[in-house]
Amino acid sequence: MATRPVAPNENARFTRWPGLLSLSLGLLVGPVAALVNEELIYVANMWACGNGTQLAMHVVPFVCLLVCVGAGFLARADWVRVGRGTEDEAATVDSRTRFVAMCGMAASALSALVILAQWLAIVVFGACMRCCRRCTSCPSSCSRCTWCSTSC
């Protein structure tokens, strides 16, 4: 894919902090959102199990997925801003920006897949699945297991 000509002021944007910040956010926010999603799912799991509601467990991955998709669109906007190319032989600011923006789009896409996989686990397994250490399933209340009659 050939690159389109870019205005000189667009090139200068990626040599200073606003452009570099945009590139960095596009590259790093997606994977960080996937890690934050995993941690917040663990935190929300105990709350959802105690309150008996599964709806709260779906809010966390939805918000993290939106953040991840937003990071992907930010990386794509940077890629479009420098010419939408993929072939570059020269070591220029444009080629570096294209590479980092394309890495940001790929990292955001993979992070979105991770978040969707974690969300699928929430849909398949209940919030109180892990409260009983002896049984594979647990009742809606985690105070006493009806399957093995032991305290959880």
LINTA-V462098 format. One record per residue. PHI is phi in whole degrees, 0 to 359 (999 if undefined). PSI is psi in degrees with one decimal (999 if undefined). Layout:
BEGIN
PHI_PSI + PHI_PSI
END
This chain:
BEGIN
999_125.7 + 283_154.1 + 268_147.2 + 268_154.4 + 296_144.0 + 242_141.6 + 295_144.9 + 300_-32.9 + 291_-24.1 + 289_-37.1 + 295_-41.5 + 294_-25.4 + 299_-36.0 + 270_9.3 + 258_-7.7 + 242_174.5 + 297_-35.6 + 297_-42.8 + 290_-40.3 + 294_-35.6 + 294_-42.1 + 298_-43.9 + 297_-44.0 + 295_-42.2 + 295_-41.7 + 298_-31.3 + 276_-37.9 + 260_-25.5 + 293_-37.3 + 300_-54.8 + 296_-35.8 + 294_-37.4 + 297_-37.2 + 293_-39.6 + 291_-40.8 + 295_-37.5 + 301_-46.5 + 298_-44.0 + 293_-42.9 + 290_-28.3 + 295_-41.3 + 297_-40.8 + 292_-45.2 + 289_-22.1 + 297_-46.5 + 295_-38.6 + 294_-44.4 + 294_-36.3 + 292_-43.0 + 293_-36.0 + 268_-8.9 + 72_24.7 + 239_134.5 + 264_-15.7 + 298_-37.5 + 297_-27.1 + 290_-21.1 + 270_-15.2 + 289_-41.4 + 299_-54.0 + 293_-28.8 + 296_-47.0 + 294_-43.4 + 294_-34.7 + 293_-39.8 + 298_-41.9 + 297_-42.4 + 295_-44.1 + 295_-37.7 + 298_-39.4 + 294_-37.6 + 295_-40.5 + 291_-33.5 + 296_-43.5 + 295_-39.1 + 294_-38.1 + 297_-38.9 + 294_-39.4 + 295_-42.2 + 294_-37.1 + 295_-26.1 + 254_12.6 + 118_-2.3 + 58_28.8 + 265_167.2 + 234_-22.7 + 259_117.5 + 214_127.5 + 258_-26.9 + 276_149.9 + 268_76.9 + 246_173.2 + 297_-38.0 + 298_-46.2 + 293_-38.5 + 296_-43.0 + 295_-42.2 + 299_-44.3 + 297_-47.8 + 293_-38.3 + 294_-40.7 + 292_-36.4 + 296_-37.4 + 296_-40.1 + 294_-41.4 + 293_-43.4 + 295_-38.7 + 292_-38.9 + 294_-43.8 + 293_-38.4 + 294_-36.5 + 295_-37.6 + 295_-38.5 + 296_-43.9 + 296_-41.1 + 295_-37.4 + 294_-40.0 + 292_-34.6 + 292_-38.2 + 299_-38.5 + 296_-34.4 + 293_-38.3 + 291_-40.2 + 284_-44.2 + 257_145.7 + 282_169.2 + 289_-27.2 + 257_21.4 + 296_-30.6 + 260_7.7 + 284_-28.0 + 259_122.5 + 277_-15.3 + 262_-27.9 + 251_161.2 + 271_-15.8 + 232_158.4 + 222_147.7 + 289_178.3 + 293_-28.3 + 258_132.5 + 269_9.9 + 285_-38.6 + 213_131.5 + 278_126.3 + 280_-14.6 + 279_-41.1 + 241_0.7 + 59_35.3 + 243_160.9 + 284_140.3 + 273_999
END
